[in-house]
């Protein structure tokens, strides 16, 4: 094994490795090796937190990192989130919460130590009116030239800390003054955006890409599909091309923090807005969400 040197250069200065900053030289900073998840607290209410926890567990299993004790059960996870909200005095606010886990391991190279001790960070922010469902503020999408990484190369069912392909796609969208990037898989099928899952309505049928399209199968996506089916809508999942979106009657996005986002434009083509369907969709989602909220005792 190689022996590490005593001094490193970091942030403009030579510093002893034994001092503060040394932890930044870990697997996360070197390789982006970790996973995270993001959820929303609704004035102390948590929506499907157990599903977010399951997704973190899947990611840690993929990369052989032990589950932190605070995340070892749903009950302990709720206790952690309760304490986090209390200490920040945001029990009566809508809050975005991000949980990130990586290895306390500074092994250089793609081989890593076994039985690695996990490190974890929980951070959050109070959500403003930007995150309220608003049909008057639909998004514009830009079809990205950056393709989704195939699931065979990197599992799509986890939020990985190394999101370089999302970063490149989002930058491309911003360069074209779009709110988000529509990402396709390597077969040119619609996959997702950098932030959300994609839905559209054509006639009386709802469409959304299937998991074959290398998308992250979102928790809000599953709730929306369930609610629409219970309301009698036909929901089809499959492999679809970009042209299906521009020929649709209505397009919207879903994610766990922003919930539902209407779309008014893809590239240079306008997409119609179905106000009647939006009212049905948003009302149904809020009813489903409120019935499933788990209120921590704070």
Residue pairs with C-beta under 8 A, 6 or more apart in sequence:
2 108
4 17
4 106
5 17
6 16
6 17
6 18
7 14
7 15
7 16
7 17
8 14
8 15
8 17
8 21
8 22
8 25
9 15
10 21
10 24
10 25
11 21
15 21
15 22
17 25
25 106
26 102
26 103
26 104
26 105
26 106
26 119
27 33
27 34
27 102
27 103
27 105
27 106
27 107
27 112
28 34
28 102
28 103
28 119
28 161
30 106
30 108
31 110
31 162
32 160
32 161
32 162
32 163
32 164
33 63
33 102
33 103
33 112
33 161
33 162
34 59
34 63
34 65
34 100
34 101
34 102
34 103
34 160
34 161
35 56
35 59
35 60
35 62
35 63
35 100
35 101
35 102
35 158
35 159
35 160
35 161
36 56
36 98
36 99
36 100
36 101
36 159
36 160
36 161
37 52
37 53
37 55
37 56
37 98
37 99
37 159
38 52
38 96
38 97
38 98
38 99
38 159
38 256
38 257
39 46
39 47
39 48
39 49
39 52
39 96
39 97
39 256
39 257
40 47
40 94
40 95
40 96
40 97
40 127
40 256
40 257
40 259
41 81
41 85
41 90
41 93
41 94
41 95
41 97
41 124
42 94
42 289
42 293
43 91
43 92
43 93
43 94
44 85
44 91
44 92
44 295
44 296
44 298
45 293
45 294
45 295
45 296
46 78
46 81
46 293
46 294
46 295
46 296
47 219
47 256
47 289
47 292
47 293
47 294
48 219
48 223
48 256
48 292
49 74
49 77
49 78
49 81
49 294
50 74
50 77
51 219
52 99
52 219
52 256
53 71
53 74
53 77
55 157
55 158
55 159
55 219
56 67
56 71
56 99
56 101
57 67
57 71
58 155
58 157
58 158
59 101
59 158
59 159
59 160
60 66
60 67
60 101
60 118
62 155
62 158
63 103
64 112
64 114
64 116
65 101
65 102
65 103
65 116
65 118
66 115
66 116
66 117
66 118
67 118
68 101
68 118
68 120
69 76
70 76
70 77
70 79
70 80
70 120
71 77
71 80
71 99
71 101
71 120
78 294
78 296
80 122
81 97
81 122
81 296
82 296
82 297
82 298
84 97
84 122
84 124
85 91
85 95
85 296
85 298
86 298
88 95
88 124
90 124
90 126
91 298
93 126
93 127
94 126
94 127
94 131
95 124
95 125
95 126
95 127
96 124
96 125
96 127
96 131
96 257
97 122
97 123
97 124
98 122
98 123
98 124
99 120
99 121
99 122
100 120
100 121
100 122
100 123
100 161
101 118
101 119
101 120
102 118
102 119
102 161
103 112
103 113
103 116
103 117
103 118
103 119
104 116
104 117
104 118
104 119
105 112
105 113
105 116
105 117
107 113
127 257
131 257
131 258
131 259
133 259
133 260
133 261
133 282
135 262
135 273
135 275
135 278
138 261
138 262
138 263
138 264
138 265
138 273
139 178
139 179
139 180
139 253
139 261
139 262
139 263
139 264
140 177
140 178
140 179
140 263
140 264
140 265
140 266
141 173
141 178
141 179
141 180
141 181
141 182
141 193
141 263
141 265
141 266
141 267
142 172
142 173
142 176
142 178
142 180
142 181
142 182
142 266
142 267
143 181
143 182
143 184
143 242
143 266
143 267
144 168
144 169
144 172
144 173
144 181
144 182
144 183
144 184
145 172
146 165
146 168
146 169
146 172
146 181
146 183
147 165
147 183
147 184
147 185
147 186
148 156
148 165
148 183
148 184
148 185
148 186
148 191
148 192
148 213
148 214
148 215
149 156
149 165
149 214
150 185
150 186
150 214
151 157
151 214
154 160
156 211
156 214
156 215
156 216
156 217
157 211
157 216
157 217
158 216
159 216
165 183
166 183
166 194
169 181
169 183
169 194
170 180
170 181
170 194
172 181
173 179
173 180
173 181
173 194
178 265
180 193
180 194
180 195
180 196
180 253
181 193
181 194
182 190
182 193
182 198
182 242
182 245
182 266
183 191
183 192
183 193
183 194
184 190
184 191
184 242
185 191
185 213
185 214
186 214
187 239
188 241
188 242
189 209
189 212
189 213
189 239
189 240
189 241
190 198
190 209
190 213
190 240
190 241
190 242
190 244
190 245
191 209
191 213
191 214
191 215
192 198
192 209
192 213
192 215
192 216
193 253
195 253
195 255
195 258
196 218
196 253
196 254
196 255
196 258
196 261
197 208
197 209
197 215
197 216
197 217
197 218
197 220
197 221
197 253
197 254
197 255
198 208
198 209
198 245
198 251
198 253
199 206
199 207
199 208
199 221
199 224
199 251
199 252
199 253
199 254
200 206
200 207
200 208
200 244
200 245
200 248
200 249
200 250
200 251
200 252
201 207
201 248
201 249
201 250
201 251
201 274
201 277
202 244
202 247
202 248
202 249
203 249
204 233
204 234
205 233
205 234
205 235
205 236
206 228
206 233
206 234
206 235
206 236
207 235
207 236
207 237
207 238
207 240
207 244
207 248
208 221
208 225
208 235
208 236
208 237
209 215
209 237
209 238
209 239
209 240
210 237
210 238
210 239
211 217
211 237
212 239
213 239
218 254
218 255
218 256
219 256
220 254
220 255
220 256
220 259
221 254
223 285
223 288
223 289
223 292
224 254
224 260
224 281
224 285
225 235
226 288
227 284
227 285
227 287
227 288
228 235
228 281
228 284
229 235
231 280
231 284
242 266
245 251
245 266
245 271
246 266
246 269
246 271
248 271
248 272
249 272
249 274
249 277
250 262
250 271
250 272
250 273
250 274
250 277
250 278
251 262
251 263
251 266
251 271
252 260
252 261
252 262
252 263
252 278
252 281
253 260
253 261
253 263
254 260
254 261
255 261
259 285
259 289
260 281
260 282
260 285
262 273
262 278
263 271
264 270
264 271
264 273
265 271
